[in-house]
Amino acid sequence: MSSGNDASTRAQKGAAAQGRARGLDIGWTVFGYLISGMLAYGGIGWLIGRAVHVALLFPVGMLVGLAISIGFIIYRYGKQGRGQGGLGGKASPPGAGGSRGGAPPGLAQKEMTGDR
């Protein structure tokens, strides 16, 4: 009789581990976006600043790259799971509508796949 409990416990632990792995993957992706944005736009600012002899363009380029990266992260991950209990907010009952991310009554909710 305990084999049923063991199987469900193993399934719960596996699901929890899979959720942690997904969260870690998203965290590293966000970190990569932040660093690559700063490097790319900082490099562009450094090249332009070197050509026009304005050293201030390097840190300005890095800040612009950081701002663009943050905007992209918000666009990409900010709405993920809204109305579904994911990263974007609390879950709403199906068909509840309102300002918590649920669909208005009578409208079907569009599936979020991450592909835009």
C-alpha positions in Angstrom: 0.0 0.0 0.0 2.9 2.4 0.6 4.0 2.1 -3.1 1.1 4.4 -4.1 2.3 7.0 -1.7 5.9 6.6 -2.8 4.9 7.0 -6.5 2.9 10.2 -5.8 5.7 11.6 -3.6 8.3 10.9 -6.3 6.0 12.6 -8.9 5.6 15.6 -6.6 9.4 15.9 -6.1 10.0 15.5 -9.8 7.5 18.3 -10.6 9.1 20.5 -7.9 12.6 19.9 -9.3 11.4 20.6 -12.8 9.8 23.9 -11.7 13.0 24.9 -9.9 15.0 24.1 -13.1 12.7 26.2 -15.2 13.0 29.1 -12.8 16.8 28.8 -12.8 16.8 28.7 -16.6 14.7 31.9 -16.8 17.0 33.6 -14.3 20.1 32.8 -16.3 18.4 34.0 -19.5 17.4 37.3 -17.9 21.0 37.7 -16.6 22.3 37.0 -20.0 20.0 39.7 -21.6 21.2 42.3 -19.1 24.9 41.6 -19.6 24.7 41.3 -23.4 22.7 44.5 -23.7 25.3 46.4 -21.6 28.2 44.9 -23.6 26.7 45.5 -27.0 25.6 49.1 -26.5 28.6 49.9 -24.3 30.8 48.6 -27.2 28.9 50.8 -29.7 29.2 53.8 -27.4 32.9 53.1 -26.9 33.5 52.9 -30.7 31.5 56.1 -31.4 33.1 57.9 -28.4 36.5 57.0 -29.6 35.8 58.2 -33.1 34.4 61.6 -31.9 36.7 61.9 -28.8 33.9 61.9 -26.3 34.7 59.4 -23.5 31.2 59.9 -21.9 29.5 57.8 -24.7 30.8 54.5 -23.3 28.9 54.7 -19.9 25.9 56.3 -21.7 25.9 53.4 -24.1 26.0 50.9 -21.3 23.1 52.6 -19.6 21.1 52.6 -22.8 21.9 48.9 -23.3 20.7 48.2 -19.8 17.5 50.1 -20.3 16.8 48.4 -23.6 17.5 45.0 -22.0 15.2 45.7 -19.0 12.5 46.8 -21.5 12.9 43.6 -23.5 12.8 41.5 -20.3 9.6 43.2 -19.2 8.1 42.6 -22.6 9.2 39.0 -22.8 8.6 37.8 -19.2 6.3 40.5 -17.6 3.0 39.1 -18.9 4.0 35.4 -18.7 1.4 33.5 -16.7 -1.0 36.4 -16.1 -4.3 34.9 -15.1 -2.8 31.5 -15.0 -1.0 31.6 -11.7 2.5 32.0 -13.2 5.1 34.7 -12.8 2.8 37.5 -13.9 0.3 37.6 -11.1 -2.4 35.7 -9.2 -4.7 33.3 -10.9 -8.3 34.3 -11.6 -11.1 31.8 -11.8 -11.9 30.9 -15.4 -14.2 33.5 -17.0 -14.0 35.8 -14.0 -12.9 38.9 -15.9 -11.9 42.1 -14.0 -8.5 43.7 -13.5 -6.6 40.7 -12.3 -5.8 39.3 -15.8 -8.8 37.1 -16.5 -10.7 37.3 -19.7 -13.9 39.4 -19.9 -17.0 37.3 -19.6 -17.9 35.6 -22.9 -14.4 35.8 -24.4 -12.1 32.8 -24.7 -8.6 33.3 -23.2 -5.8 33.2 -25.8 -3.1 30.6 -25.1 0.3 32.1 -24.2 3.0 30.2 -25.9 5.9 32.6 -25.5 6.3 33.0 -29.3 5.5 36.5 -30.4 
